[in-house]
Amino acid sequence: MKIGLVGKPNVGKSTFFSAATLAKVDIANYPFCTIEPNVGVAFVAARIHCPCKDIRQRLEAEGRIEGIADDDPRQGSLCEPRTGSCIAHRRLVPCFLVDIAGLVPGASEGRGRGNAFLADLANCDALIQVVDAAGTTDLEGNPQGANQSKEVAQQRIAEEIEFLGKELDAWIAGLLSDGWTRGVRRVQAEGEKGLVTYIHEQLTGLGSTSQSIATSFEAFKNEHEELGSPWDWSQETIAALARHVRTALFPIHIAANKFDIAPPGVLQSISANGTLMPCMADVELALRRAASAELISYVPGQNSFEFTNRDSLSEPQLKALNHMLERLSANDGTGVSTLLDTVLFDELEHIVVYPVQDETHWTDGDGKVLPDAFVVPAGIQAKVLAYKVHSDLGDGFIRGVDGRTRRVVGAEHEMSDGDVLKIHAKS
């Protein structure tokens, strides 16, 4: 699963990326600080508590282990994650983030990184556009000063969102136009179905599906009642078709960054075809670094934190952290983790499941408790999950066993969030 971070230069993309992944990247106040895309892993909390909570409750009820000790650093978690972590049964699961080099107007015509930028976008499952909610940069990413008015900030946010959509529209229109003559021949032979098939084939590399193309083509037709024959369509008509296709293929989720210094009410009139979330990436990065240094106890996504040893802090450190605590409380969190959670689980409709080798103890072949947590599409079938674990398990799939109910399930059994599954397969 890859989520791409995109936007004009100097809006805080690299800061957002570093805050989410704690990867060390160049963060600078000039365009094209990021040239090649940075790829890192962000860990997002599963929405349902880790199944190791159920194990603990069962073992405690049977008197086989003591209750959670006050000094337990994992606060009761018993699992042994291969990736991520689990504290207080809050299981963190991996998601790839791609920080793509800054976009400028004209990318579809080769400006900036041009098609290299657009190709990077096509390899992502979802896009988050980081915009400057404070309006402190122009469309090229050049600094324009702080304390912008609400009207100026709103205009600049709308321009940022609009220009990315237009660049994607122009790119898709170019892909359609390249083979349009060949495509309309299929209309003569196969009717409208042939044109929809052609569009799907042209855009397969962008993640198009038959359903997404058919839906967007229907919306396009409803907006343009007098289309005439496709071989007579103008470039403007093809561009309009591209806009509908782009909306279906690339819902763009908006991280309204620098929200803490933005004018009040700045997002009231802003619309997007994806999630719109106020964010403070610089605050998130500072808090995560402070937590890594054990200066504070901070859970990403929450709107507060606790000092672990206030007496060890210098006066400047204490002042800075208190200031961030105020900003955190006033804005109900930094928005970074919340946005990733929303995109991954709501917009992309994914869940977390736990394949095991022992359905009784929920362990792998080495006796490790719940070492794997897979982020998969909601409703994934048991056999498809088996292939994701290992191709041999998919090829030899016999049956699955639900770890919670011990019920035998077949290849077409649909998985639910938090499921534990034992896979039986031919060796």
C-alpha positions in Angstrom: 0.0 0.0 0.0 1.5 3.3 -1.1 0.2 6.8 -0.3 1.8 9.6 -2.4 2.5 13.0 -0.9 2.3 15.7 -3.6 2.0 19.4 -3.9 3.8 22.5 -5.0 7.3 23.2 -3.5 7.7 24.7 0.0 4.4 23.7 1.5 5.8 21.2 4.0 5.6 17.9 2.1 9.0 16.7 3.4 8.1 17.8 6.9 4.8 15.8 6.7 6.7 12.8 5.4 9.4 13.0 8.1 6.8 13.5 10.8 4.9 10.4 9.7 7.9 8.2 9.2 10.6 9.8 11.3 12.9 9.3 8.3 15.7 11.8 7.9 15.1 13.8 4.7 16.2 17.2 3.5 13.8 19.9 4.7 14.5 23.3 3.2 12.8 26.6 2.3 13.3 26.4 -1.5 11.6 24.8 -4.5 12.7 21.2 -5.4 14.3 20.4 -2.1 13.1 16.9 -2.9 14.3 15.8 -6.4 13.8 12.1 -6.3 10.9 10.7 -4.3 11.7 9.7 -0.7 10.0 6.4 0.3 9.4 5.6 3.9 7.2 3.6 6.2 4.5 5.2 8.3 2.9 3.2 11.1 -0.8 3.6 11.5 -2.7 2.3 14.5 -5.2 -0.5 13.7 -8.7 0.6 14.5 -9.5 -2.6 16.4 -7.4 -3.5 19.4 -4.7 -6.2 18.8 -6.0 -9.7 19.4 -3.3 -10.1 22.0 -5.7 -8.3 24.3 -8.1 -11.3 24.0 -5.2 -13.7 24.8 -4.3 -11.7 27.9 -8.0 -11.6 29.1 -8.3 -15.4 28.6 -5.0 -16.2 30.4 -5.8 -13.8 33.2 -9.3 -15.4 33.6 -7.6 -18.9 33.8 -5.1 -17.6 36.4 -2.2 -18.4 34.1 -0.7 -14.9 34.2 -0.9 -11.9 36.5 -2.6 -8.6 35.8 -0.8 -5.8 34.0 2.0 -4.5 36.1 2.3 -0.7 36.6 5.9 -0.8 35.3 5.1 -2.9 32.2 6.6 -0.9 29.3 4.2 -2.5 26.8 1.2 -2.0 29.1 -0.1 -5.5 28.8 0.6 -6.3 25.1 1.7 -9.9 24.6 2.2 -10.1 20.8 5.6 -10.1 19.1 5.3 -7.9 15.9 7.7 -8.5 13.1 7.1 -5.0 11.9 5.6 -2.1 13.8 4.9 -2.3 17.5 2.1 -2.9 20.0 1.7 -1.0 23.3 -1.5 -1.2 25.4 -2.9 -3.5 22.6 -2.6 -0.6 20.1 -1.1 -2.4 17.1 0.8 -0.2 14.6 0.7 -1.5 11.0 2.9 -0.3 8.1 2.0 1.9 5.2 4.4 3.2 2.6 4.6 6.9 2.1 6.2 8.4 -1.0 7.3 12.1 -0.9 7.2 13.1 -4.5 9.3 16.0 -5.8 7.5 19.3 -5.9 5.0 20.0 -8.7 4.9 23.2 -10.7 2.3 24.4 -13.3 3.1 22.9 -16.7 4.3 19.5 -15.5 2.1 17.8 -18.1 4.1 19.7 -20.7 7.4 18.6 -19.2 8.1 21.5 -16.9 9.8 20.7 -13.5 10.2 17.0 -13.4 7.3 16.6 -15.9 6.3 13.1 -16.7 8.7 11.6 -14.2 6.6 13.4 -11.5 3.3 12.1 -13.0 4.7 8.6 -13.3 5.5 8.6 -9.6 1.9 9.5 -8.9 0.6 6.6 -11.0 2.4 4.1 -8.8 0.5 5.2 -5.7 -2.8 3.9 -4.3 -3.9 7.2 -3.0 -2.7 10.8 -3.1 -2.4 13.4 -0.3 -1.9 16.9 -1.6 -0.1 19.0 1.0 -1.2 22.6 0.7 -0.3 25.8 2.5 -3.3 26.7 4.6 -1.7 29.9 5.7 -1.3 31.2 2.2 2.4 32.0 2.8 3.6 30.8 -0.6 2.6 31.5 -4.2 1.8 28.9 -6.9 5.5 28.4 -7.7 6.3 27.8 -4.0 8.0 31.1 -3.4 7.6 32.6 0.1 5.1 35.5 0.3 5.3 36.4 4.0 3.3 35.4 7.0 0.0 36.9 8.3 -1.9 36.7 5.0 -5.6 37.6 5.0 -8.3 34.9 5.1 -9.3 35.9 1.5 -5.8 35.7 0.1 -5.1 32.3 1.9 -8.4 30.9 0.6 -7.6 32.0 -3.0 -4.1 30.4 -2.8 -5.4 27.1 -1.4 -8.1 26.9 -4.1 -5.4 27.6 -6.7 -3.2 24.9 -5.4 -6.0 22.3 -5.5 -7.1 23.4 -8.9 -3.7 23.4 -10.6 -2.9 19.8 -9.5 -6.2 18.7 -10.9 -5.6 20.5 -14.2 -2.1 19.0 -14.6 -3.6 15.5 -14.0 -6.4 16.3 -16.5 -3.9 17.4 -19.1 -1.8 14.3 -18.6 -4.8 11.9 -18.9 -6.1 13.9 -22.0 -2.7 13.5 -23.6 -2.8 9.7 -23.0 -6.2 9.5 -24.5 -5.4 11.7 -27.5 -2.3 9.7 -28.5 -4.4 6.8 -29.8 -7.8 8.4 -30.2 -8.0 7.6 -34.0 -7.5 3.9 -33.2 -9.9 4.1 -30.3 -12.8 5.5 -32.2 -12.5 2.8 -34.8 -13.6 0.4 -32.0 -16.7 2.6 -31.6 -17.7 1.9 -35.2 -17.2 -1.8 -34.7 -18.4 -2.3 -31.1 -20.4 0.8 -30.2 -19.9 2.7 -26.9 -18.7 -0.4 -25.2 -15.7 -0.4 -27.5 -14.8 3.2 -26.5 -15.0 2.5 -22.8 -12.8 -0.6 -23.3 -10.3 1.6 -25.2 -10.2 4.2 -22.5 -9.7 1.5 -19.9 -6.8 -0.1 -21.8 -5.1 3.3 -22.3 -5.2 4.0 -18.6 -4.5 0.6 -17.1 -1.1 1.9 -16.0 -2.8 4.5 -13.9 -4.8 1.9 -12.0 -8.1 2.2 -14.0 -10.7 -0.6 -13.7 -13.6 -1.4 -16.0 -16.0 -0.2 -13.3 -14.2 3.2 -12.6 -14.0 4.0 -16.4 -17.7 3.0 -17.0 -18.8 5.1 -14.1 -16.8 8.2 -15.1 -17.9 7.8 -18.7 -21.5 7.8 -17.7 -21.0 11.0 -15.6 -19.3 12.6 -18.6 -22.2 11.7 -20.9 -24.8 13.1 -18.4 -22.9 16.4 -18.5 -22.6 16.5 -22.3 -25.9 15.6 -23.9 -25.0 16.6 -27.5 -21.7 14.8 -28.0 -22.0 13.6 -31.6 -19.6 11.0 -32.9 -16.4 10.4 -31.0 -14.3 10.9 -34.1 -15.6 14.4 -34.3 -14.8 15.3 -30.7 -12.7 18.4 -30.1 -9.7 18.5 -27.8 -11.9 20.4 -25.3 -14.4 17.5 -25.2 -11.6 15.0 -24.7 -10.3 17.2 -21.9 -13.7 17.2 -20.3 -13.7 13.4 -20.4 -10.2 13.3 -18.9 -11.5 15.5 -16.0 -14.2 13.0 -15.2 -11.8 10.1 -15.4 -9.3 11.8 -13.2 -11.9 12.4 -10.5 -12.5 8.6 -10.4 -8.9 7.5 -10.7 -7.2 10.1 -8.5 -9.4 11.3 -5.5 -7.1 13.9 -4.0 -7.0 14.1 -0.2 -5.9 17.5 1.2 -3.6 18.1 4.1 -4.2 21.7 4.9 -0.7 22.3 6.4 0.4 25.2 8.6 -3.1 25.3 9.9 -2.0 26.7 13.3 -0.8 29.9 11.6 -3.6 30.1 9.1 -6.4 32.8 9.3 -9.5 31.7 11.3 -12.1 30.1 9.1 -9.8 29.6 6.1 -11.1 26.2 5.1 -14.8 27.1 5.3 -15.2 27.6 1.5 -12.6 25.0 0.4 -13.8 21.9 -1.4 -12.0 18.8 -2.5 -12.9 15.4 -4.1 -11.3 13.6 -1.2 -10.8 14.2 2.5 -9.8 17.7 3.7 -7.9 17.7 7.0 -6.2 20.6 8.8 -2.6 19.6 9.7 0.5 20.9 11.6 3.3 18.8 10.3 6.1 20.7 12.0 4.4 20.3 15.4 3.9 16.6 14.8 7.6 16.2 13.8 8.8 18.1 16.9 6.5 16.0 19.2 7.6 12.7 17.7 11.3 13.6 18.1 10.7 14.7 21.7 8.9 11.4 22.4 11.8 9.5 20.8 14.2 11.4 23.2 11.9 10.3 26.1 11.2 14.0 27.0 7.4 13.4 26.6 4.9 10.6 26.3 2.9 11.3 23.1 0.6 9.1 21.2 0.2 10.3 17.5 -3.3 11.4 16.8 -4.1 12.6 20.3 -4.6 16.2 21.3 -2.3 16.2 24.3 0.9 14.7 25.8 2.5 14.2 29.2 5.9 15.3 30.4 8.0 12.3 31.4 10.6 14.3 33.4 9.8 18.0 33.5 12.8 18.7 35.8 15.3 17.5 33.1 14.1 20.1 30.5 15.9 23.3 29.9 13.8 26.5 30.0 13.8 26.9 26.2 12.7 23.2 25.8 9.9 23.6 28.4 8.7 26.8 26.7 8.7 25.2 23.3 6.8 22.1 24.5 4.2 24.1 26.4 3.6 26.2 23.3 3.1 23.1 21.2 0.8 21.6 23.9 -1.4 24.7 23.5 -1.4 24.4 19.7 -2.2 20.7 20.0 -5.1 21.3 22.3 -6.5 24.3 20.3 -6.5 22.3 17.0 -7.5 18.9 18.4 -4.3 17.2 17.3 -1.9 17.8 14.5 -4.0 16.0 11.9 -1.1 14.0 10.4 -2.0 10.6 11.9 -5.7 11.2 11.6 -5.4 11.9 7.9 -3.4 8.8 7.2 -5.9 6.7 9.3 -8.8 8.2 7.3 -7.2 7.6 3.9 -6.1 4.1 4.7 -9.1 2.7 6.4 -12.0 4.9 5.2 -11.1 6.1 1.7 -9.1 3.0 0.6 -11.4 0.7 2.7 -8.7 -1.5 4.2 -8.7 -3.6 7.3 -6.1 -5.4 9.4 -6.0 -9.2 9.7 -3.7 -11.6 11.5 -2.6 -14.9 9.8 -1.2 -17.5 12.2 0.0 -21.1 12.0 -1.5 -22.2 15.3 -5.2 -21.4 15.7 -5.2 -22.2 19.4 -2.3 -20.1 20.6 -2.2 -17.7 17.7 1.5 -18.2 17.0 3.7 -18.8 14.0 6.0 -21.8 13.4 8.5 -20.4 15.9 6.0 -19.9 18.6 5.9 -16.1 18.3 2.5 -14.6 19.2 0.7 -12.8 16.4 3.9 -11.7 14.6 2.1 -10.6 11.4 -0.5 -8.0 10.8 -1.6 -7.6 7.2 -3.3 -4.4 5.8 -5.7 -5.7 3.1 -8.8 -4.6 1.3 -12.0 -5.0 3.2 -13.9 -8.2 2.3 -10.8 -10.0 1.1 -11.4 -13.7 0.7 -9.4 -16.3 2.7 -7.6 -17.8 -0.4 -6.6 -14.3 -1.6 -5.2 -13.6 1.8 -3.3 -16.9 1.6 -1.6 -15.7 -1.6 -0.6 -12.4 0.1 1.1 -14.4 2.9 2.9 -16.7 0.5 2.2 -17.9 -3.0 2.6 -21.6 -1.9 -0.2 -21.1 0.6 -2.5 -19.8 -2.1 -1.6 -22.5 -4.6 -2.2 -25.3 -2.0 -5.1 -23.7 -0.1 -7.4 -26.3 1.5 -9.3 -24.4 4.1 -9.0 -21.7 6.8 -9.8 -21.8 10.5 -11.2 -18.7 12.3 -8.9 -18.2 15.3 -11.7 -16.7 17.4 -14.5 -19.1 16.7 -12.5 -22.2 15.6 -15.0 -22.4 12.7 -13.7 -23.9 9.4 -14.0 -21.4 6.5 -13.6 -21.9 2.7 -11.7 -20.2 0.0 -14.4 -17.5 -0.5 -14.8 -16.6 3.1 -14.7 -12.8 3.5 -12.3 -11.5 6.2 -13.4 -8.9 8.7 -11.3 -6.3 10.6 -9.3 -7.9 13.4 -9.7 -11.5 12.2 -7.2 -14.2 13.1 -6.9 -16.9 10.5 -5.1 -20.2 10.4 -4.4 -21.3 6.7 -4.3 -25.0 5.9 -2.6 -25.8 2.6 -1.0 -28.7 0.8 2.8 -28.8 1.3 
